[in-house]
Amino acid sequence: MQNTLFIGGGNMAFAILGGLIGSGIPASTFHVIDPSPEAASKMSTLNIQCTTDWPSNFTPAIVVLAVKPQLMQSVLNSQAAHLKQVLMVSIAAGVSVAQIRDWSQQNDARVVRCMPNTPALVSQGISGLFFTANCSAEDRSIAQQIFSSCGEVLVLNQEDEINAVTAISGSGPGYVFFMMEALAMAAKNLGFNETQANLLVSQTFLGAATLARQSDDSFATLREKVTSKGGTTFAGLEQLRARGVQEAIVSAAKAACERAVELQKGSS
């Protein structure tokens, strides 16, 4: 692994770096720029040096842009002189390759756009990756190594697919937590206390997801296997169908994708 500098030391950067170090890569391979004392404190637990500005004693081949989208332009403008010849990897939603090149004043920059998700914090994330055409085979391998350290990786063919990934897996944990909240509320309505309800719901979602991942069956087939005609699951699913829950979830993902497109246009 080549020297890698992270601009931004928030939760996602911490998750990725934790995964990389857990895979056996030395902490000295990494450096973080972040002005907050909280970031410096968190990075110290990984033995990674964190400074408030570009380090004088660390020369990166890869720069991971892990700042909020609204800060990206000012960050790239201020650090443009340091970004020549490096592979830039962005995890900022709604910031295009064209914007990264423009703001960093690197018209031919090698850029990887990535959309990770919050389960990366427990090494169970999934990241969609888009590579510019001038990324080398080594660049692709490095980027996949970075993000596979905290979960799975899906390589995309078109940059616009990042918006769809944002809608499904980027925002997806929010949809899942929303459903978990609802099921926990139902459990409490049926007499369970909060601790019991949370355990029942968390383990049910974890177990169902694990079963789906390990099974060759489609989601539809798995649903059919747990649903007996006229049984309890059948009764519950009939209520979900009657209330248009499936259509609502599809609509939610569509709205999230459209919003991702709007955000990208808005930052132009």
C-alpha positions as CSV (number, residue, x, y, z in Angstrom):
1,M,0.0,0.0,0.0
2,Q,1.4,3.4,-1.0
3,N,1.4,6.4,1.3
4,T,-2.2,7.6,1.7
5,L,-3.4,10.9,3.1
6,F,-7.0,11.5,4.3
7,I,-8.3,15.0,4.2
8,G,-11.1,14.8,6.8
9,G,-11.0,12.6,9.8
10,G,-14.7,11.9,10.5
11,N,-16.5,8.6,11.2
12,M,-16.2,7.2,7.7
13,A,-12.4,8.0,7.5
14,F,-12.0,6.4,10.9
15,A,-13.9,3.3,9.8
16,I,-11.9,2.9,6.6
17,L,-8.5,3.5,8.3
18,G,-9.5,1.1,11.1
19,G,-10.2,-1.6,8.5
20,L,-7.0,-1.0,6.6
21,I,-4.9,-1.2,9.8
22,G,-6.8,-4.2,10.9
23,S,-5.8,-5.9,7.6
24,G,-2.2,-5.5,8.6
25,I,-1.1,-2.3,6.9
26,P,1.2,-0.2,9.1
27,A,-0.2,3.0,10.6
28,S,2.8,4.9,9.2
29,T,1.4,4.4,5.7
30,F,-1.4,6.9,6.6
31,H,-1.8,10.5,7.6
32,V,-4.9,12.6,8.3
33,I,-5.6,16.3,7.9
34,D,-8.3,17.6,10.2
35,P,-8.4,20.7,12.4
36,S,-10.7,19.2,15.1
37,P,-9.2,17.8,18.4
38,E,-11.8,15.0,18.3
39,A,-10.4,13.7,15.0
40,A,-6.9,13.9,16.3
41,S,-7.9,12.0,19.5
42,K,-9.7,9.2,17.4
43,M,-6.8,8.9,15.0
44,S,-4.3,8.5,17.9
45,T,-6.1,5.3,18.9
46,L,-5.0,3.9,15.5
47,N,-1.5,5.4,16.0
48,I,-2.1,7.6,12.9
49,Q,-0.7,11.1,12.9
50,C,-3.3,13.9,12.4
51,T,-2.4,17.5,11.6
52,T,-4.3,20.6,10.9
53,D,-2.6,21.3,7.6
54,W,-0.6,19.5,4.9
55,P,2.3,17.5,6.5
56,S,5.9,18.5,5.6
57,N,7.2,15.0,6.4
58,F,4.7,12.8,4.5
59,T,4.5,12.5,0.7
60,P,1.3,10.7,-0.4
61,A,0.6,8.9,-3.6
62,I,-3.1,8.7,-2.8
63,V,-5.4,11.4,-1.3
64,V,-8.8,10.4,0.1
65,L,-11.2,13.4,0.1
66,A,-13.3,12.7,3.1
67,V,-14.7,16.1,3.8
68,K,-18.4,17.2,3.6
69,P,-19.5,18.1,0.0
70,Q,-20.0,21.8,0.9
71,L,-16.4,22.0,2.0
72,M,-14.9,20.3,-1.1
73,Q,-14.4,23.3,-3.3
74,S,-12.5,25.3,-0.6
75,V,-10.4,22.3,0.4
76,L,-9.4,21.5,-3.2
77,N,-8.7,25.2,-4.0
78,S,-6.5,25.5,-0.9
79,Q,-4.6,22.2,-1.4
80,A,-4.3,22.3,-5.2
81,A,-0.6,22.7,-5.3
82,H,-0.2,19.4,-3.3
83,L,-2.5,17.4,-5.5
84,K,-0.4,17.1,-8.7
85,Q,0.1,13.5,-9.8
86,V,-1.7,11.9,-6.9
87,L,-4.7,9.5,-7.2
88,M,-7.7,11.4,-5.7
89,V,-10.4,9.3,-4.1
90,S,-13.6,11.1,-3.2
91,I,-16.3,9.9,-0.8
92,A,-18.3,13.1,-1.0
93,A,-21.9,12.7,-2.3
94,G,-22.9,15.0,-5.2
95,V,-19.4,16.2,-6.2
96,S,-18.6,15.2,-9.7
97,V,-15.3,14.2,-11.3
98,A,-15.4,17.4,-13.4
99,Q,-15.8,19.5,-10.2
100,I,-12.9,17.7,-8.5
101,R,-10.6,18.3,-11.5
102,D,-11.7,22.0,-11.8
103,W,-11.4,22.9,-8.1
104,S,-8.0,21.1,-7.8
105,Q,-6.8,22.7,-11.0
106,Q,-5.8,19.2,-12.3
107,N,-7.6,18.7,-15.6
108,D,-6.1,15.3,-16.1
109,A,-6.4,14.1,-12.5
110,R,-6.9,10.4,-11.9
111,V,-10.1,10.3,-9.8
112,V,-12.1,7.6,-8.0
113,R,-15.6,8.5,-6.9
114,C,-16.9,6.3,-4.1
115,M,-20.2,6.0,-2.2
116,P,-19.6,4.0,1.0
117,N,-22.3,3.6,3.6
118,T,-22.4,3.7,7.4
119,P,-22.2,-0.1,8.1
120,A,-18.5,0.4,7.1
121,L,-18.2,1.4,10.8
122,V,-18.6,-2.2,11.7
123,S,-16.8,-3.6,8.6
124,Q,-20.1,-4.5,6.9
125,G,-20.4,-1.7,4.4
126,I,-20.7,-1.7,0.7
127,S,-19.1,0.9,-1.6
128,G,-19.8,1.8,-5.2
129,L,-16.6,2.8,-7.1
130,F,-16.3,4.7,-10.3
131,F,-12.9,5.2,-12.0
132,T,-11.9,7.8,-14.5
133,A,-10.6,6.3,-17.8
134,N,-7.0,7.3,-17.0
135,C,-6.9,5.3,-13.7
136,S,-4.3,2.5,-14.0
137,A,-4.8,-1.1,-13.1
138,E,-2.8,-0.3,-10.0
139,D,-5.1,2.6,-9.1
140,R,-8.1,0.4,-9.4
141,S,-6.5,-2.3,-7.2
142,I,-5.5,0.3,-4.5
143,A,-9.0,1.8,-4.4
144,Q,-10.7,-1.6,-4.1
145,Q,-8.2,-2.5,-1.4
146,I,-9.1,0.6,0.6
147,F,-12.8,0.0,0.5
148,S,-12.9,-3.7,0.7
149,S,-11.2,-3.3,4.1
150,C,-14.5,-2.2,5.6
151,G,-17.0,-4.3,3.5
152,E,-17.9,-5.1,-0.1
153,V,-17.1,-3.2,-3.3
154,L,-19.2,-2.8,-6.4
155,V,-17.4,-1.3,-9.5
156,L,-19.5,1.0,-11.6
157,N,-19.3,1.6,-15.3
158,Q,-20.8,5.1,-15.4
159,E,-20.3,8.0,-13.1
160,D,-24.1,8.7,-12.9
161,E,-24.5,5.3,-11.3
162,I,-23.1,6.8,-8.1
163,N,-26.4,8.6,-7.7
164,A,-28.3,5.3,-7.8
165,V,-25.8,3.7,-5.4
166,T,-26.4,6.6,-3.1
167,A,-30.2,6.0,-3.2
168,I,-29.9,2.3,-2.5
169,S,-27.0,1.5,-0.3
170,G,-26.0,5.0,0.8
171,S,-29.4,5.9,2.0
172,G,-30.5,2.3,2.5
173,P,-29.5,2.0,6.1
174,G,-31.9,4.9,6.9
175,Y,-34.8,2.9,5.3
176,V,-33.8,-0.2,7.3
177,F,-33.6,1.7,10.6
178,F,-37.0,3.3,9.9
179,M,-38.4,-0.2,9.5
180,M,-36.6,-1.4,12.6
181,E,-38.2,1.5,14.5
182,A,-41.6,0.5,13.3
183,L,-41.2,-3.2,14.2
184,A,-39.8,-2.3,17.6
185,M,-42.9,-0.1,18.2
186,A,-45.1,-3.0,17.2
187,A,-43.2,-5.3,19.6
188,K,-43.7,-2.8,22.5
189,N,-47.4,-2.5,21.6
190,L,-47.6,-6.3,22.0
191,G,-46.2,-6.1,25.5
192,F,-42.4,-6.3,25.3
193,N,-40.1,-3.8,27.0
194,E,-37.7,-1.7,25.0
195,T,-34.7,-4.0,25.6
196,Q,-36.6,-7.0,24.6
197,A,-38.1,-5.3,21.5
198,N,-34.7,-4.1,20.3
199,L,-33.2,-7.5,20.7
200,L,-36.0,-9.2,18.8
201,V,-35.9,-6.7,16.0
202,S,-32.1,-6.4,15.7
203,Q,-31.5,-10.1,15.6
204,T,-34.4,-10.7,13.2
205,F,-32.9,-8.2,10.7
206,L,-29.4,-9.5,11.2
207,G,-30.5,-13.1,10.8
208,A,-32.6,-12.5,7.8
209,A,-29.8,-10.5,6.1
210,T,-27.3,-13.2,6.8
211,L,-29.7,-15.9,5.5
212,A,-30.3,-14.0,2.3
213,R,-26.5,-13.4,1.8
214,Q,-25.7,-17.1,2.3
215,S,-28.6,-18.5,0.3
216,D,-28.8,-19.0,-3.5
217,D,-32.5,-18.2,-3.3
218,S,-33.9,-14.9,-4.5
219,F,-35.4,-12.5,-2.0
220,A,-38.9,-13.4,-3.3
221,T,-38.2,-17.1,-2.9
222,L,-37.0,-16.6,0.7
223,R,-40.1,-14.6,1.4
224,E,-42.3,-17.4,0.0
225,K,-40.5,-20.0,2.1
226,V,-41.4,-18.2,5.3
227,T,-45.0,-17.5,4.2
228,S,-47.7,-20.2,4.6
229,K,-51.0,-19.6,2.9
230,G,-53.4,-18.3,5.6
231,G,-50.7,-18.2,8.2
232,T,-49.3,-15.5,10.5
233,T,-46.7,-14.1,8.0
234,F,-49.3,-14.2,5.3
235,A,-51.6,-12.1,7.4
236,G,-48.9,-9.5,8.1
237,L,-47.7,-9.3,4.5
238,E,-51.3,-8.8,3.3
239,Q,-51.4,-5.6,5.5
240,L,-48.1,-4.4,4.1
241,R,-49.4,-4.9,0.5
242,A,-52.8,-3.3,1.3
243,R,-50.9,-0.2,2.6
244,G,-48.6,0.1,-0.4
245,V,-45.4,-0.5,1.6
246,Q,-43.5,-2.0,-1.4
247,E,-44.4,0.9,-3.6
248,A,-43.5,3.4,-0.9
249,I,-40.0,1.9,-0.6
250,V,-39.5,2.0,-4.4
251,S,-40.7,5.6,-4.4
252,A,-38.3,6.5,-1.5
253,A,-35.3,5.2,-3.4
254,K,-36.4,7.1,-6.5
255,A,-36.7,10.3,-4.5
256,A,-33.3,9.8,-3.0
257,C,-31.7,9.3,-6.4
258,E,-33.4,12.4,-7.8
259,R,-32.1,14.4,-4.8
260,A,-28.6,13.1,-5.3
261,V,-28.8,14.4,-8.9
262,E,-30.0,17.8,-7.7
263,L,-27.2,18.1,-5.2
264,Q,-24.6,17.4,-7.9
265,K,-26.2,20.0,-10.1
266,G,-26.4,22.4,-7.2
267,S,-22.7,22.2,-6.4
268,S,-21.7,23.0,-10.1
